[in-house]
Amino acid sequence: MKKILLIAMMFLIAEHALTQSKKSNYQKMQTTAHYTFTISDEVTRQKVTFKNRYGIKLSGDLYLPKNAGNQNLPALAISGPFGAVKEQSSGLYAYQMAERGFAALAFDPSYTGESGGEPRAVASPDINTEDFSSAVDFLGIQKNIDRNKIGIIGICGFAGFALNATAIDKRVKAVATTSMYDMSRVMSKGYNDATTPEQRTKLLEQLGEQRWKDAEAGTFAAGARLNAEKLQGNEPQFVKEYFDYYRTPRGFHERSLNSAGAWNATNALSFMNMPILSYIKEIAPRPMLLIAGENAHSRYFSEDAFKAASEPKELMIIPNTVHVDLYDRMDKIPFWKLDMFFKEHLK
């Protein structure tokens, strides 16, 4: 009960700040190189690049508390959602954590946003896991960062990659996720694991046929657009919620696949036989915090990951909250909890 009351109190305090910032956020969106949020003069933002183990150059924004001085800071690598860019949710998270005293790196994954990689608009369970570790590489060689105090935050589809990266990369001391998706699970088994063996076989046959077409054309065809220009009105509720973030001034960004593009048509192939949470127990004894909305269509991913993981672990369900609320709603995202979690475990 005390935890619920505390959550409610913090949400009410944040709600006023959110209301005051909406107008400036909308104006910010009108420029070509816009961010979907504004930052205070308490934080600095610097463009950075670094390469992953596959030689792909990644683009990131490094947020630092302005008053940090010469102290060695704890650091966080942050990415997501799946198909988003650093000017959206991951940048907001990085900014908020920098205000709380962390060095925070929001980055575009390989093949998307301002990061390199060809062909464009493709994802990989291996390479996107590696993206997190390469972000840890970058943070750990900065003179003002303590390499023994590095954590990860993954949002939506990159929450699954964050857990996978933490399991394999013992340099990561703590991991937190919000609105988690396990992309390998949802692509190979469908929502709520509803895909039948027959449907899976048919999908793989279709992907194989698409490969013939791509090979003959010498290029990679785009798949279905991720968010339509307009809604018809009969879409599932979670599709409407995605539209409300990615296709409106609230969260639109021209480089975001979710706002204005599509993954390539064969993108699902590499996920079909590559379950990314097979080794989730190996995150222990390092701590894990999973945050999900009470009414999120994706809630079961966090709950199942929590059941599969070993202690220490914590599952936090935010009342009256849907999946995309944890992208940007300052009255919903428990930054106070993320602050407490990482300050306790990155010390």
Residue, then its C-alpha position, 0 to 999 in steps of 0.5 A: m500500500k505504501k508503494i502504491l501511495l508513493i507512486a501516486m504522489m510522484f505521478l501527481i507532482a510530475e503531471h504539472a510539469l508534463t502539461q507545461s512542456k506540451k506546447s514547447n515539445y510541439q514547437k520543437m517538432q517543427t524543425t528537421a533535426h528535432y527532438t520530441f522533448t526539451i532539456s533543461d540547462e542542468v544537462t548537456r547533450q553531446k553527439v557521439t559515435f562509436k563502432n560495434r564489434y561488427g564494424i558498424k558505426l553507431s550514433g548516440d547522444l551523451y547526456l551529462p549532468k552539468n554540475a558533475g565536475n571532475q567526478n567519475l560518474p555512474a553510467l547508463a546505456i539506453s535504447g528503444p523502442f524497437g523501430a524508434v530513434k534516440e530523439q524519441s523515448s531513449g533520449l528522454y530517458a537519458y536526459q531524465m537520468a542525467e538530471r539525476g546524476f548519471a552519464a546516460l547514452a541514448f543510441d540509434p541501433s545498427y541499420t536505423g536512425e543516424s547509425g550505420g549499417e547496410p541494408r537499412a531498416v533491418a534488425s538482428p537479435d545478435i547485432n542489436t544485443e552487441d549494440f548494447s555492449s558496444a555502448v558499454d565499451f564507449l562509456g567505459i573508456q570515457k575519463n569521467i565515467d566509472r567503468n565499474k558502475i555501468g547499467i542498461i535501460g531497454i525500452c519496448g523491443f530493446a528491453g529484450f536485447a538489454l536483458n540478453a546483453t546483460a546476461i552475456d556481458k558481465r561488465v553490466k552491473a544492473v539492468a532495467t526495462t520498461s514496456m518490455y517486448d521479447m521480439s524473438r518470441v513475438m515474431s516466432k510465436g505471435y502475440n500470446d504465443a497464438t501462432t500455430p505450427e501450420q501458420r509458422t510454416k506458412l510464414l517461413e514459406q512466404l519469407g523464403e519466397q520474398r528472398w527469391k524476389d529480393a535476390e532477383a531484384g538485387t535489393f531488399a523490399a520494404g515490408a508493411r508500413l508500421n503505422a498508417e498515415k490515418l486510422q480507419g477506426n476499427e484497429p485494435q486498441f494497442v494499434k491506436e495507442y502506437f499511432d497516438y505516439y508515433r504519428t502525432p506531434r507527441g512523438f513523431h520523428e522523420r527518422s523513426l521507422n515507427s513514425a514514417g517507415a517499415w522494416n524490410a520484408t524479410n526482417a523477421l527471419s533472423f528472429m524465428n529461431m533465435p530466442i534471446l532470453s534463453y539465458i536470462k537466469e545468468i543475469a543473476p546475481r546482478p539485479m533486474l528491474l522490470i516495469a510494465g503498465e497495468n493495462a499494457h498489451s505487452r505486460y505478459f512479456s515482463e511477467d514471464a521474464f520475471k518468472a524465468a529470471s533468478e533473484p535479485k529481481e523486481l517487477m513493478i506494475i504501474p496502475n492505469t498505464v498502457h504500453v506507450d505511456l512508458y515511452d514519454r508520459m512523465d506522470k507515468i514513468p517512475f523515474w524516481k524508481l529508476d533513480m533509486f534502483f541504479k543508485e543502489h546498485l551502481k555503487 
